[in-house]
Amino acid sequence: MIREIVVVEGKNDTKRLRSFFDLDTIETHGMSLNEETIELIRQLNEKRGVILFLDPDSPGEKIRDRLNKQIPGLKNAFVMKEDARTKKKVGIEHASKEVLADALKNLITYGDCEESLSREDFIKLGLSGREDSAAKRNRISSFFHLGKCNAKTLYKRINLAGITCDQIKGVL
């Protein structure tokens, strides 16, 4: 049983998650997320907690960003694009039980946090500005369950998760 309410984009995501886990969901209906639903998510976060489990694509990231900005303290679950895709589609509903369970075990809470990795160390580690930076970012994102992201987003998520320079060196 997952205590928190899980926010997903659509009914197929809900169906997939419920086939493996005992949980309650709220559906955003994709980018059609309205103020009424946002207020419901805010109230439920105060009572039970909320996990954002959105598709690893551009619309999913836009919804995630909007909700995290409007509601502090939301938990976030991520899957990598390659773990949640078919030949034509990307989404939570296409991920395996193992990938979904792993994402739900490795949550990140957005909010104010102390910097665990400086921008200088981020660059020294080669996570930005080098030919192989994208590959390194993918490796770190995958290992720490941060979802696929560009340099700016990865830097933010590393600090939100409290991941240190030494931990990243260990992975690289």
Backbone torsions as a table, in degrees:
resi	resn	phi	psi	omega
1	MET	NA	127.8	175.3
2	ILE	-99.2	118.4	-174.6
3	ARG	-66.9	-44.3	-176.6
4	GLU	-69.0	158.3	172.1
5	ILE	-81.5	134.6	-179.6
6	VAL	-102.8	122.2	178.7
7	VAL	-92.2	123.7	178.7
8	VAL	-126.8	172.4	-177.9
9	GLU	-84.2	-36.0	-174.7
10	GLY	-152.3	179.1	-175.0
11	LYS	-65.3	-30.7	178.4
12	ASN	-68.3	-34.2	175.5
13	ASP	-65.1	-45.4	178.5
14	THR	-59.4	-47.4	-178.6
15	LYS	-59.7	-44.2	-179.1
16	ARG	-64.3	-48.1	-179.3
17	LEU	-64.0	-41.6	-179.3
18	ARG	-69.7	-20.1	177.4
19	SER	-70.9	-19.0	-178.3
20	PHE	-115.5	-29.3	-170.8
21	PHE	-130.4	152.9	173.6
22	ASP	-91.0	105.1	-175.6
23	LEU	-156.2	165.0	174.2
24	ASP	-111.0	144.6	-178.9
25	THR	-128.4	159.6	166.7
26	ILE	-124.3	134.8	179.6
27	GLU	-103.6	133.9	179.2
28	THR	-84.3	-12.7	-173.8
29	HIS	59.7	47.4	-179.7
30	GLY	65.9	-138.9	-177.4
31	MET	-75.5	0.5	-179.7
32	SER	-80.8	17.6	-179.9
33	LEU	-56.2	122.7	-178.1
34	ASN	-110.6	171.6	-177.1
35	GLU	-64.0	-33.0	178.5
36	GLU	-62.7	-43.9	178.9
37	THR	-67.9	-38.9	178.0
38	ILE	-61.6	-42.3	179.6
39	GLU	-65.6	-39.1	176.8
40	LEU	-62.0	-44.4	178.3
41	ILE	-61.1	-41.7	178.8
42	ARG	-59.6	-47.3	-179.3
43	GLN	-64.7	-43.0	-179.6
44	LEU	-68.7	-31.8	177.2
45	ASN	-63.6	-37.3	178.8
46	GLU	-69.5	-32.5	-175.8
47	LYS	-89.8	-46.6	-173.9
48	ARG	-123.0	-16.8	-172.4
49	GLY	91.3	153.9	-178.1
50	VAL	-134.5	138.4	173.7
51	ILE	-113.6	124.1	173.2
52	LEU	-86.2	120.7	179.6
53	PHE	-130.2	82.2	-171.7
54	LEU	-109.1	159.7	-176.8
55	ASP	-60.2	145.6	-179.8
56	PRO	-83.2	55.7	178.3
57	ASP	-136.3	-179.9	-175.6
58	SER	-60.5	-48.7	178.1
59	PRO	-60.7	-40.0	178.5
60	GLY	-61.8	-41.1	178.7
61	GLU	-68.5	-35.2	177.9
62	LYS	-66.0	-42.2	177.8
63	ILE	-64.5	-46.4	179.1
64	ARG	-57.2	-47.4	-178.6
65	ASP	-62.4	-44.9	-179.8
66	ARG	-60.6	-46.9	-178.4
67	LEU	-68.1	-42.2	179.4
68	ASN	-63.8	-33.2	178.2
69	LYS	-72.6	-35.2	-175.5
70	GLN	-88.4	-24.1	-176.0
71	ILE	-130.3	105.7	179.6
72	PRO	-70.2	149.1	173.4
73	GLY	85.6	11.8	176.9
74	LEU	-72.9	144.1	174.3
75	LYS	-89.5	149.8	-177.6
76	ASN	-128.0	130.9	174.3
77	ALA	-112.0	139.1	-177.6
78	PHE	-127.4	144.7	167.6
79	VAL	-125.5	151.4	177.3
80	MET	-78.3	148.1	-179.2
81	LYS	-54.0	-44.0	-176.8
82	GLU	-67.0	-17.0	178.7
83	ASP	-93.5	-1.5	-175.4
84	ALA	-139.4	48.5	-177.2
85	ARG	-141.4	154.9	167.7
86	THR	-110.3	-168.7	178.9
87	LYS	-64.4	-31.0	-174.4
88	LYS	-116.2	-17.8	-172.8
89	LYS	-129.2	154.9	175.4
90	VAL	-126.7	132.8	177.2
91	GLY	175.9	160.7	178.3
92	ILE	-54.0	-36.7	-176.6
93	GLU	-65.4	-10.7	-179.5
94	HIS	-101.8	-2.1	-178.2
95	ALA	-84.0	153.0	178.9
96	SER	-76.7	164.7	178.2
97	LYS	-58.6	-42.0	-178.0
98	GLU	-63.6	-42.9	179.3
99	VAL	-64.8	-43.3	179.7
100	LEU	-64.2	-45.0	180.0
101	ALA	-62.9	-41.6	179.3
102	ASP	-62.5	-42.2	179.3
103	ALA	-64.1	-39.1	-179.2
104	LEU	-72.9	-17.2	176.7
105	LYS	-87.6	-18.8	-174.2
106	ASN	-118.4	71.7	-175.5
107	LEU	-91.3	149.8	175.4
108	ILE	-122.2	133.5	176.3
109	THR	-103.1	122.6	177.3
110	TYR	-78.1	148.9	178.3
111	GLY	157.3	-171.4	177.7
112	ASP	-71.7	133.3	179.3
113	CYS	-150.1	161.1	176.3
114	GLU	-77.0	149.9	179.2
115	GLU	-72.7	119.4	178.6
116	SER	-95.7	-17.0	179.7
117	LEU	-141.0	124.2	179.7
118	SER	-76.1	158.4	177.2
119	ARG	-61.0	-38.2	179.1
120	GLU	-61.1	-46.1	178.4
121	ASP	-66.0	-37.0	178.3
122	PHE	-57.2	-44.8	179.9
123	ILE	-71.8	-41.8	178.5
124	LYS	-60.5	-32.8	178.5
125	LEU	-73.3	-7.4	178.3
126	GLY	81.4	22.7	-178.7
127	LEU	-86.7	-1.8	177.8
128	SER	-153.6	142.7	171.9
129	GLY	84.6	5.4	179.7
130	ARG	-122.1	164.3	-179.5
131	GLU	-61.9	-35.5	-177.7
132	ASP	-98.4	12.1	-176.7
133	SER	-61.7	-41.4	-178.7
134	ALA	-62.0	-41.3	178.9
135	ALA	-65.2	-41.3	177.9
136	LYS	-64.4	-42.2	178.4
137	ARG	-61.5	-41.4	178.7
138	ASN	-62.2	-40.9	179.5
139	ARG	-62.9	-45.9	179.1
140	ILE	-65.9	-45.9	179.7
141	SER	-57.6	-45.3	-179.0
142	SER	-66.4	-47.2	-177.3
143	PHE	-61.4	-43.0	-176.3
144	PHE	-95.8	6.4	177.3
145	HIS	59.7	50.0	-177.2
146	LEU	-103.8	-0.7	-177.4
147	GLY	76.3	158.3	179.3
148	LYS	-70.0	132.3	-178.5
149	CYS	-154.7	159.3	175.7
150	ASN	-78.0	-179.4	-175.0
151	ALA	-61.2	-46.2	-178.0
152	LYS	-61.5	-45.2	-179.2
153	THR	-68.7	-40.3	178.8
154	LEU	-62.7	-43.9	178.5
155	TYR	-56.8	-45.3	179.6
156	LYS	-62.6	-46.9	-177.3
157	ARG	-68.0	-35.3	176.5
158	ILE	-59.5	-45.8	-179.3
159	ASN	-70.5	-36.0	176.4
160	LEU	-63.2	-36.1	-178.9
161	ALA	-84.5	-8.7	179.3
162	GLY	72.9	27.4	-179.4
163	ILE	-79.4	133.2	-175.4
164	THR	-97.0	167.2	177.4
165	CYS	-58.6	-44.2	-179.8
166	ASP	-62.6	-39.1	178.4
167	GLN	-63.8	-41.2	179.6
168	ILE	-67.5	-42.4	177.3
169	LYS	-57.4	-40.0	178.7
170	GLY	-61.0	-32.5	-179.8
171	VAL	-81.2	-39.0	-178.3
172	LEU	-75.9	NA	NA
